[in-house]
Amino acid sequence: MSKSLFGLLGKHISYSFSKGYFTKKFKVLKLANYSYVNFDIPSIEDFPKIFEKNTTIKGMNVTIPYKETVIPYLDDLHKKAKKIGAVNTIKIQKDGSLKGYNTDCYGFEKSIKPHLKRHHKKALILGTGGASKAIAFVFEELNISYKYVSRKPKNNQSISYQDLSEKIMKSHSIIVNCTPLGTFPKIEDCPDIPYKYVSKDFLLFDLIYNPSETTFLKLGRLQGAQIVNGSKMLEFQAEKAWKIWNS
C-alpha cells in the first residue's frame, strides 16, 4: 500500500490526463511511496466509501460530473471555490478533514491570457457544468462580459444555441467550449454554433485536450480564428493542485 495516495474522482475517466501526469511526476521526483489512481464511481453517494478503503489518501483531483455535487461532502471550502461553486481539487488536511479548492480558474487564466487581444471584450461560454463556473469567474476578474450558451437557458445570463444570431456571434469574439462534445472517441462531435460567423478576430478555446484539435477548434481554424486547446490549462491546474497538497 502506498504511503501517500492521490487520485482523480470522476465517472468514466479511464481516458484521463491526471493519472499519467502525476505518475510521471512522481517518477521524475523519485517519490517511490507516492501513487495516483482513478476513483471512478457511478454516483457521488459512493464518495465516502473511498476513504473507508483507502486510509493514506492525501489529495484528489475532481472531474466531470462531480465538481459541484462533491461540495456537500467537504468540511471546508477555499474562498475561490466557494465563490465559483465548483471544486476540482481536494486536500485531506492533517486532522483528516476535507478542504475543497478550485484550480481550474488558475489554469484557465494562465493559459488564455497570452492569447487575449484588445478587442476581446465579450465571451460565450458553451455549457453550464462545473468547469464553466471557473471560466465565468476568470472573465469577471478580467472584466470580460460573458453569456452562457445552453440547451436549457435558466436566466438572462444564458441563451440557447438557437438564439446565436449573427449579431450575437460577431459581438462575442471569445468562445469557450466547456461541454464534453468532441472528446475522444467521439471526435466528430462539436457544439452546434453557427461557425460561418467566426472570423480572424475570434479566439476559440476548448477545455478538451484529447484530441489536441477538436472539431470545434478545427472549424474555428478554417474560419481564420485563433485556437487554443485545454492541455496547458490542465498542466497549470495540476501543478497548482500539487502545491496545495504539499502546502
N, C-alpha and C positions, 0 to 999 in steps of 0.2 A: 504493500500500500504506500502510495506517495505521501511524503510528509507535508507537502504543500500542493493542494489540488485546486485547479482553476477550471472553469468550463463555460460553455455557451448554453444559455437557456433559450429554447425555441421549439418550433414544431416543423418536422420535415426539413431538417437542417444538415443532412449529410453532405450537401454541396458547400457548406460554409467555409469562409475565408479564415475565421478566427483560429480554428484548431491548428491548421497548417502554419499560420503566422506565429502563434505562441509556442508551438512545439519546436519550430526552427529557432526561435528566440532563446528558449531555454537551453537548447543545444549549444548555440553560439556563446551564451553566458556561462556554459558549463554548470548548469543547475540540475544536477543529476536527480535530485529528490523532488523536482517540480514536474508536474504533468498537467495536461489540458485535455478535457474530454467534452463531448457533446451531451448535454442533458436534454434529450429530445422527449418531451412529454406531450401526451394527447390533449391535456387540459390543465389549466393553471391550478386547479384544485390539487394536482399531484405535486405541486412545488414543495410543500413542507416535507414530503417523503424523501426528497433528495438528501436532506440533511440527516435524516434517520439512518440512511445507508452510507453516507459519506461524511465522516466526522472531521476530516482535515481540509475542508474547503476554505480557501482564503478569499476568493473573489470570483465574480461571474460577469460575463457579458450577457446582454439580453437582446434578442432579435424578435422578428415577426413570429407570432402575433401577440407577444406578452409585454410589450413596452409600457402599456398602460395598466393592464389587468394585474400586473405583479405588485403594483403600488400598495394595495391594502395589506399585503403580506410583509411589508417592510416596517421596521421600527422607527426609521428616521429618513428624512429626505434633505439633500443638499438644496440650498435656496434656488439654484437654477433649475434643478429637476422639478421642484415644487411649482415654480412659475410656468415651466413648459408643460407639465402634466404628463411627462413620459420619462422612463428610466431605461438606460441601456448599459449601465454599469452598477454592480452591487459590490460593496465591500463588507466582508464579515469582520466586525470590529473585535478587539481583544476580549470584550465581555460576551461575545457571541451574538450580539445584536446585528441587524442587517441595515445598512445605510445605502440608499439609492442615489445615484448621480446620473447626469446626462452629459456624455462626452461627444454625442452626435453634433451638438451645436458648435463645439470647439473644432471638430473635424471639418464640418461644412464651411465655417467661416474661414478657416485657414486655407481650405482648398479652392474656394470660389473667389476670394479677394484678389488674387493676382490677375484674374480674368475680367474684373469689372471695369467698364469704361464710364465716362462721364454721363453718357446718355442712358445708362441702365438705371432707370428710376422706378420702374414698376415691374412686378413679377407675378407669374401664375404658378401656383403650387398644385400639381396634379396629385390628387389623393388626399385623404384626411386621417390617415393612420398615425401611429406614434411618431414615426420619423418626420412626418410633415410638420408636427408641432415644433420640433427643434429648428426646422428650416424657417418657419414663421418667426420664431424668437430671434434668429440671426438677422432676418430682414428688418425687424423692428429696431435692433441695435444699430443697423447700418442706415437707418432712415429710408429704406426702400419699401414703398407701399406694395401690398400683395392682395391677391384674391385666391381662395381655394377653388379648384375645379373638381366637382364631384358628381357621381351619378345621381345622388340624392342630396341636393343642397339644403343645408339646415337653416341658414340665416343670410343676412345681407353681405356677409363676408365671403360667401361662396356662391358660385354659379354652376350651372350644369354644362356638360360638354356640348349640348345642343345650342347653348347661348353664346358660344365662341364665334362672334361675328368678326368680320374684317377689322372693324373699328377697335374692338377689344384686343384682338391679337396684335395689331400694329402699335397699340399704346402700352403693351406689356412685353418688353423686349427680353426679359429673362423668363425662361420656362424650366421649372424643376420637376422631374418625374420622381414622385415618391411612391408610385404604385409598383407592384411586382411584375407588371406586364413587360415581357421581353426577356425575362430571366431564363437562363439555361434550364431545361432543354427547350422551352417554348420560345425560341429566339425570334420567330417571325411575328410574334405579338407586339403591339405597341399601343400607347394611348390614342384614343380616337379624337385627334385635334386636326383642324384644317392647316396642314403643313404648307399649303400653297401660299399662305400669308407670311411665312417665315422668310427672313432675308439676312443679308450680311451683317445687319445691325443687331441681330439676335445672339443671345448666349443660351444654349441648351445644356442643362446639367442633369445627368441621370445618376441616381443613387446606386443603380445596378453596376456591378463590376464584372459580371460574367454573363454574356460575352463583353469584351472590352469596348466594342462598338455595337450597341443595341440598335434595333430597327428605328427607334425614336431618334437616336443620335445620327444614324445614317441618313434618315430623311431630312434632318436639320442640316447636315453637312452638304447634302445635294442642293440645298437652297442657299448655300454660302454662309451658313451660321457658324459661329464658334462653338465647339462642342467639348464637354468635359464629362468623363465617367466617374464612378464613385470610388475608384481604387485608392487615390490619395486621401480622400475623406476617411476611408476605413483605416488606413495606416495611422493617420493623425489621432483618430478617436481611440484606437487600440493602444497607442503609446501613452495617451492621457490616462487611460484606464490603468495601465501598468504603474504609472506614477501614483495614482490614487491607492492602489493595492499596497504599494510599498511606502506610503507616507505614514 
